[in-house]
Amino acid sequence: MRDIFSVSGQIVCISGASRGLGKGLARLFAERGAHVVIAAPDQGELAAAQAELAAAGLDVAALSADVADPASCAALVDRTIDKFGRIDTLICNAGIDKIKPAEAYENDEWDRILDVNLKGVYFCAKAAARAMLAAGKGSIIVTSSIAGRSGIPGLASYAASKGGIDQLVRTMAVEWAQRGVRVNAVAPGYINNFMDGVAAASESPYQQRAMARTPMGRRGEIAEFGGAYLYLASDTSSYTTGTVLYVDGGYSAA
């Protein structure tokens, strides 16, 4: 039977892939025959992730990149193309947060979160899109969040960045639809081991309140989110663009 979600032979570049969801996605795509490039700013974490995947028999390339730096994003795409000849799928997964009351953010804290989460998506997507538009095909997948749709106390800057991502995804999708490049987002709910900041605050009142709104009553495991990314990277989603796909245990429906 044909694998309708096949990504075998694809060139897939994943930012924020040294840990958590990004590393899980790298494993998933590599296991299914994709040629994977993992990217992150911390070279030590990146090397550790590459070694962990290699120990599982998965050969992935590792490139250091800071998504908040447009030159670094352009270099990431250029080096991916230099190595593999093209880029088929870009997964913009890099993201940070800081949990605190909305009135308490320092200006530099606010700016840093927007720089990584929102501007970083644009910088990477712009760099990849130039190559994809020239080729007449490509898929860009962005990790958004339920926070982009629902107000979650303690995550004002993160929520602002994710809401911006959703609109950016829709706009890029509309602009590039007739030129063969699809742009979509996956909006996860609460994930085990997603980001250190979220995990460390798992017992905070903010997190407890949010979990109480999740109908399934638990956090999702990393493996439970990968199917959405496979779908959006595969030819099965060839008529899907501008979508924000919620994988959240029912949170967005509650």
TORKOL-4160 file (C-alpha; in steps of 0.2 Angstrom, whole numbers, padded with zeros to 4 digits, m for minus):
254
<pt num="1" X="0000" Y="0000" Z="0000"/>
<pt num="2" X="0006" Y="0017" Z="m0005"/>
<pt num="3" X="0011" Y="0028" Z="0010"/>
<pt num="4" X="0001" Y="0044" Z="0007"/>
<pt num="5" X="0011" Y="0053" Z="0020"/>
<pt num="6" X="0028" Y="0049" Z="0012"/>
<pt num="7" X="0042" Y="0061" Z="0015"/>
<pt num="8" X="0055" Y="0049" Z="0008"/>
<pt num="9" X="0069" Y="0058" Z="m0001"/>
<pt num="10" X="0063" Y="0075" Z="0004"/>
<pt num="11" X="0076" Y="0088" Z="0010"/>
<pt num="12" X="0069" Y="0095" Z="0027"/>
<pt num="13" X="0076" Y="0109" Z="0037"/>
<pt num="14" X="0070" Y="0111" Z="0055"/>
<pt num="15" X="0074" Y="0125" Z="0066"/>
<pt num="16" X="0074" Y="0123" Z="0085"/>
<pt num="17" X="0078" Y="0105" Z="0083"/>
<pt num="18" X="0091" Y="0102" Z="0097"/>
<pt num="19" X="0078" Y="0097" Z="0109"/>
<pt num="20" X="0060" Y="0094" Z="0113"/>
<pt num="21" X="0047" Y="0094" Z="0099"/>
<pt num="22" X="0060" Y="0099" Z="0086"/>
<pt num="23" X="0071" Y="0085" Z="0090"/>
<pt num="24" X="0056" Y="0073" Z="0090"/>
<pt num="25" X="0052" Y="0079" Z="0072"/>
<pt num="26" X="0069" Y="0077" Z="0066"/>
<pt num="27" X="0069" Y="0059" Z="0072"/>
<pt num="28" X="0051" Y="0056" Z="0064"/>
<pt num="29" X="0056" Y="0063" Z="0047"/>
<pt num="30" X="0073" Y="0054" Z="0047"/>
<pt num="31" X="0065" Y="0038" Z="0051"/>
<pt num="32" X="0054" Y="0040" Z="0036"/>
<pt num="33" X="0068" Y="0043" Z="0024"/>
<pt num="34" X="0069" Y="0062" Z="0023"/>
<pt num="35" X="0086" Y="0070" Z="0023"/>
<pt num="36" X="0085" Y="0081" Z="0038"/>
<pt num="37" X="0095" Y="0096" Z="0043"/>
<pt num="38" X="0093" Y="0101" Z="0062"/>
<pt num="39" X="0097" Y="0119" Z="0067"/>
<pt num="40" X="0099" Y="0128" Z="0083"/>
<pt num="41" X="0109" Y="0142" Z="0091"/>
<pt num="42" X="0118" Y="0132" Z="0104"/>
<pt num="43" X="0132" Y="0121" Z="0096"/>
<pt num="44" X="0134" Y="0110" Z="0111"/>
<pt num="45" X="0115" Y="0106" Z="0111"/>
<pt num="46" X="0115" Y="0103" Z="0093"/>
<pt num="47" X="0130" Y="0091" Z="0093"/>
<pt num="48" X="0122" Y="0081" Z="0107"/>
<pt num="49" X="0105" Y="0080" Z="0097"/>
<pt num="50" X="0115" Y="0075" Z="0082"/>
<pt num="51" X="0124" Y="0061" Z="0092"/>
<pt num="52" X="0108" Y="0055" Z="0100"/>
<pt num="53" X="0100" Y="0053" Z="0083"/>
<pt num="54" X="0116" Y="0045" Z="0076"/>
<pt num="55" X="0115" Y="0032" Z="0090"/>
<pt num="56" X="0098" Y="0028" Z="0084"/>
<pt num="57" X="0105" Y="0025" Z="0066"/>
<pt num="58" X="0099" Y="0041" Z="0059"/>
<pt num="59" X="0110" Y="0052" Z="0049"/>
<pt num="60" X="0106" Y="0070" Z="0050"/>
<pt num="61" X="0115" Y="0086" Z="0046"/>
<pt num="62" X="0117" Y="0099" Z="0060"/>
<pt num="63" X="0119" Y="0118" Z="0056"/>
<pt num="64" X="0121" Y="0131" Z="0069"/>
<pt num="65" X="0108" Y="0146" Z="0067"/>
<pt num="66" X="0101" Y="0160" Z="0076"/>
<pt num="67" X="0084" Y="0163" Z="0069"/>
<pt num="68" X="0083" Y="0181" Z="0076"/>
<pt num="69" X="0097" Y="0185" Z="0064"/>
<pt num="70" X="0091" Y="0187" Z="0046"/>
<pt num="71" X="0109" Y="0183" Z="0039"/>
<pt num="72" X="0110" Y="0167" Z="0050"/>
<pt num="73" X="0093" Y="0162" Z="0042"/>
<pt num="74" X="0099" Y="0165" Z="0025"/>
<pt num="75" X="0115" Y="0156" Z="0028"/>
<pt num="76" X="0105" Y="0141" Z="0035"/>
<pt num="77" X="0095" Y="0139" Z="0019"/>
<pt num="78" X="0110" Y="0142" Z="0008"/>
<pt num="79" X="0120" Y="0129" Z="0017"/>
<pt num="80" X="0106" Y="0117" Z="0016"/>
<pt num="81" X="0105" Y="0119" Z="m0003"/>
<pt num="82" X="0124" Y="0118" Z="m0005"/>
<pt num="83" X="0123" Y="0101" Z="0004"/>
<pt num="84" X="0108" Y="0094" Z="m0004"/>
<pt num="85" X="0104" Y="0104" Z="m0019"/>
<pt num="86" X="0087" Y="0110" Z="m0014"/>
<pt num="87" X="0075" Y="0112" Z="0001"/>
<pt num="88" X="0058" Y="0104" Z="0000"/>
<pt num="89" X="0051" Y="0108" Z="0017"/>
<pt num="90" X="0056" Y="0121" Z="0030"/>
<pt num="91" X="0049" Y="0118" Z="0048"/>
<pt num="92" X="0050" Y="0134" Z="0058"/>
<pt num="93" X="0050" Y="0127" Z="0076"/>
<pt num="94" X="0062" Y="0138" Z="0086"/>
<pt num="95" X="0053" Y="0147" Z="0100"/>
<pt num="96" X="0056" Y="0154" Z="0117"/>
<pt num="97" X="0044" Y="0160" Z="0131"/>
<pt num="98" X="0044" Y="0169" Z="0148"/>
<pt num="99" X="0030" Y="0166" Z="0160"/>
<pt num="100" X="0026" Y="0182" Z="0170"/>
<pt num="101" X="0012" Y="0194" Z="0172"/>
<pt num="102" X="0009" Y="0205" Z="0157"/>
<pt num="103" X="0013" Y="0221" Z="0166"/>
<pt num="104" X="0030" Y="0214" Z="0172"/>
<pt num="105" X="0040" Y="0211" Z="0156"/>
<pt num="106" X="0055" Y="0221" Z="0154"/>
<pt num="107" X="0057" Y="0229" Z="0136"/>
<pt num="108" X="0071" Y="0218" Z="0131"/>
<pt num="109" X="0062" Y="0202" Z="0137"/>
<pt num="110" X="0047" Y="0207" Z="0126"/>
<pt num="111" X="0058" Y="0211" Z="0111"/>
<pt num="112" X="0068" Y="0195" Z="0113"/>
<pt num="113" X="0053" Y="0184" Z="0112"/>
<pt num="114" X="0046" Y="0193" Z="0097"/>
<pt num="115" X="0063" Y="0193" Z="0089"/>
<pt num="116" X="0064" Y="0174" Z="0090"/>
<pt num="117" X="0046" Y="0168" Z="0089"/>
<pt num="118" X="0039" Y="0180" Z="0076"/>
<pt num="119" X="0053" Y="0189" Z="0066"/>
<pt num="120" X="0063" Y="0172" Z="0066"/>
<pt num="121" X="0049" Y="0164" Z="0057"/>
<pt num="122" X="0048" Y="0178" Z="0044"/>
<pt num="123" X="0067" Y="0178" Z="0042"/>
<pt num="124" X="0068" Y="0159" Z="0039"/>
<pt num="125" X="0052" Y="0158" Z="0028"/>
<pt num="126" X="0058" Y="0172" Z="0017"/>
<pt num="127" X="0075" Y="0164" Z="0014"/>
<pt num="128" X="0067" Y="0147" Z="0010"/>
<pt num="129" X="0053" Y="0154" Z="0000"/>
<pt num="130" X="0065" Y="0163" Z="m0012"/>
<pt num="131" X="0072" Y="0146" Z="m0016"/>
<pt num="132" X="0055" Y="0137" Z="m0016"/>
<pt num="133" X="0047" Y="0150" Z="m0027"/>
<pt num="134" X="0061" Y="0148" Z="m0040"/>
<pt num="135" X="0058" Y="0130" Z="m0040"/>
<pt num="136" X="0039" Y="0132" Z="m0041"/>
<pt num="137" X="0036" Y="0121" Z="m0026"/>
<pt num="138" X="0039" Y="0119" Z="m0007"/>
<pt num="139" X="0031" Y="0118" Z="0010"/>
<pt num="140" X="0034" Y="0129" Z="0025"/>
<pt num="141" X="0027" Y="0123" Z="0042"/>
<pt num="142" X="0027" Y="0134" Z="0057"/>
<pt num="143" X="0025" Y="0129" Z="0075"/>
<pt num="144" X="0012" Y="0140" Z="0082"/>
<pt num="145" X="0002" Y="0137" Z="0098"/>
<pt num="146" X="m0015" Y="0137" Z="0106"/>
<pt num="147" X="m0009" Y="0153" Z="0114"/>
<pt num="148" X="m0011" Y="0162" Z="0097"/>
<pt num="149" X="m0029" Y="0159" Z="0098"/>
<pt num="150" X="m0034" Y="0159" Z="0117"/>
<pt num="151" X="m0029" Y="0171" Z="0131"/>
<pt num="152" X="m0017" Y="0162" Z="0143"/>
<pt num="153" X="m0012" Y="0172" Z="0158"/>
<pt num="154" X="0007" Y="0173" Z="0160"/>
<pt num="155" X="0011" Y="0171" Z="0142"/>
<pt num="156" X="0007" Y="0189" Z="0135"/>
<pt num="157" X="0023" Y="0190" Z="0124"/>
<pt num="158" X="0022" Y="0172" Z="0119"/>
<pt num="159" X="0004" Y="0174" Z="0114"/>
<pt num="160" X="0007" Y="0190" Z="0104"/>
<pt num="161" X="0021" Y="0181" Z="0095"/>
<pt num="162" X="0010" Y="0166" Z="0091"/>
<pt num="163" X="m0005" Y="0176" Z="0086"/>
<pt num="164" X="0006" Y="0186" Z="0074"/>
<pt num="165" X="0013" Y="0170" Z="0067"/>
<pt num="166" X="m0005" Y="0164" Z="0063"/>
<pt num="167" X="m0008" Y="0179" Z="0053"/>
<pt num="168" X="0009" Y="0179" Z="0044"/>
<pt num="169" X="0006" Y="0161" Z="0039"/>
<pt num="170" X="m0011" Y="0165" Z="0031"/>
<pt num="171" X="m0004" Y="0180" Z="0022"/>
<pt num="172" X="0012" Y="0171" Z="0015"/>
<pt num="173" X="0000" Y="0157" Z="0010"/>
<pt num="174" X="m0011" Y="0168" Z="0000"/>
<pt num="175" X="0003" Y="0177" Z="m0008"/>
<pt num="176" X="0013" Y="0161" Z="m0013"/>
<pt num="177" X="m0002" Y="0149" Z="m0017"/>
<pt num="178" X="m0002" Y="0151" Z="m0036"/>
<pt num="179" X="0017" Y="0150" Z="m0036"/>
<pt num="180" X="0018" Y="0132" Z="m0029"/>
<pt num="181" X="0023" Y="0136" Z="m0011"/>
<pt num="182" X="0012" Y="0131" Z="0003"/>
<pt num="183" X="0012" Y="0139" Z="0021"/>
<pt num="184" X="0004" Y="0131" Z="0036"/>
<pt num="185" X="0005" Y="0130" Z="0055"/>
<pt num="186" X="0003" Y="0117" Z="0068"/>
<pt num="187" X="m0004" Y="0124" Z="0084"/>
<pt num="188" X="0001" Y="0112" Z="0098"/>
<pt num="189" X="m0007" Y="0111" Z="0115"/>
<pt num="190" X="0003" Y="0107" Z="0131"/>
<pt num="191" X="0018" Y="0096" Z="0127"/>
<pt num="192" X="0028" Y="0085" Z="0138"/>
<pt num="193" X="0046" Y="0092" Z="0137"/>
<pt num="194" X="0042" Y="0105" Z="0125"/>
<pt num="195" X="0053" Y="0120" Z="0131"/>
<pt num="196" X="0062" Y="0121" Z="0148"/>
<pt num="197" X="0053" Y="0137" Z="0153"/>
<pt num="198" X="0036" Y="0128" Z="0151"/>
<pt num="199" X="0041" Y="0112" Z="0159"/>
<pt num="200" X="0049" Y="0122" Z="0174"/>
<pt num="201" X="0032" Y="0131" Z="0177"/>
<pt num="202" X="0021" Y="0115" Z="0175"/>
<pt num="203" X="0015" Y="0117" Z="0193"/>
<pt num="204" X="0011" Y="0136" Z="0192"/>
<pt num="205" X="m0007" Y="0142" Z="0193"/>
<pt num="206" X="m0006" Y="0147" Z="0175"/>
<pt num="207" X="m0002" Y="0130" Z="0169"/>
<pt num="208" X="m0014" Y="0122" Z="0181"/>
<pt num="209" X="m0028" Y="0133" Z="0174"/>
<pt num="210" X="m0024" Y="0129" Z="0157"/>
<pt num="211" X="m0023" Y="0110" Z="0159"/>
<pt num="212" X="m0040" Y="0111" Z="0167"/>
<pt num="213" X="m0046" Y="0118" Z="0150"/>
<pt num="214" X="m0039" Y="0103" Z="0141"/>
<pt num="215" X="m0053" Y="0090" Z="0138"/>
<pt num="216" X="m0042" Y="0076" Z="0137"/>
<pt num="217" X="m0035" Y="0081" Z="0154"/>
<pt num="218" X="m0016" Y="0078" Z="0150"/>
<pt num="219" X="m0001" Y="0084" Z="0141"/>
<pt num="220" X="0002" Y="0077" Z="0123"/>
<pt num="221" X="0018" Y="0067" Z="0120"/>
<pt num="222" X="0029" Y="0073" Z="0107"/>
<pt num="223" X="0025" Y="0058" Z="0096"/>
<pt num="224" X="0007" Y="0063" Z="0096"/>
<pt num="225" X="0011" Y="0079" Z="0086"/>
<pt num="226" X="0022" Y="0072" Z="0072"/>
<pt num="227" X="0008" Y="0066" Z="0061"/>
<pt num="228" X="0002" Y="0084" Z="0058"/>
<pt num="229" X="0019" Y="0089" Z="0052"/>
<pt num="230" X="0020" Y="0074" Z="0041"/>
<pt num="231" X="0004" Y="0078" Z="0033"/>
<pt num="232" X="0008" Y="0096" Z="0029"/>
<pt num="233" X="0025" Y="0091" Z="0022"/>
<pt num="234" X="0018" Y="0077" Z="0011"/>
<pt num="235" X="0009" Y="0078" Z="m0006"/>
<pt num="236" X="m0007" Y="0073" Z="0003"/>
<pt num="237" X="m0009" Y="0091" Z="0008"/>
<pt num="238" X="m0006" Y="0098" Z="m0009"/>
<pt num="239" X="m0022" Y="0107" Z="m0008"/>
<pt num="240" X="m0019" Y="0113" Z="0010"/>
<pt num="241" X="m0012" Y="0131" Z="0013"/>
<pt num="242" X="m0015" Y="0145" Z="0025"/>
<pt num="243" X="m0021" Y="0132" Z="0038"/>
<pt num="244" X="m0018" Y="0132" Z="0057"/>
<pt num="245" X="m0020" Y="0114" Z="0062"/>
<pt num="246" X="m0024" Y="0112" Z="0081"/>
<pt num="247" X="m0017" Y="0097" Z="0090"/>
<pt num="248" X="m0022" Y="0101" Z="0107"/>
<pt num="249" X="m0032" Y="0088" Z="0116"/>
<pt num="250" X="m0047" Y="0097" Z="0113"/>
<pt num="251" X="m0042" Y="0114" Z="0121"/>
<pt num="252" X="m0047" Y="0125" Z="0106"/>
<pt num="253" X="m0064" Y="0117" Z="0106"/>
<pt num="254" X="m0068" Y="0119" Z="0125"/>
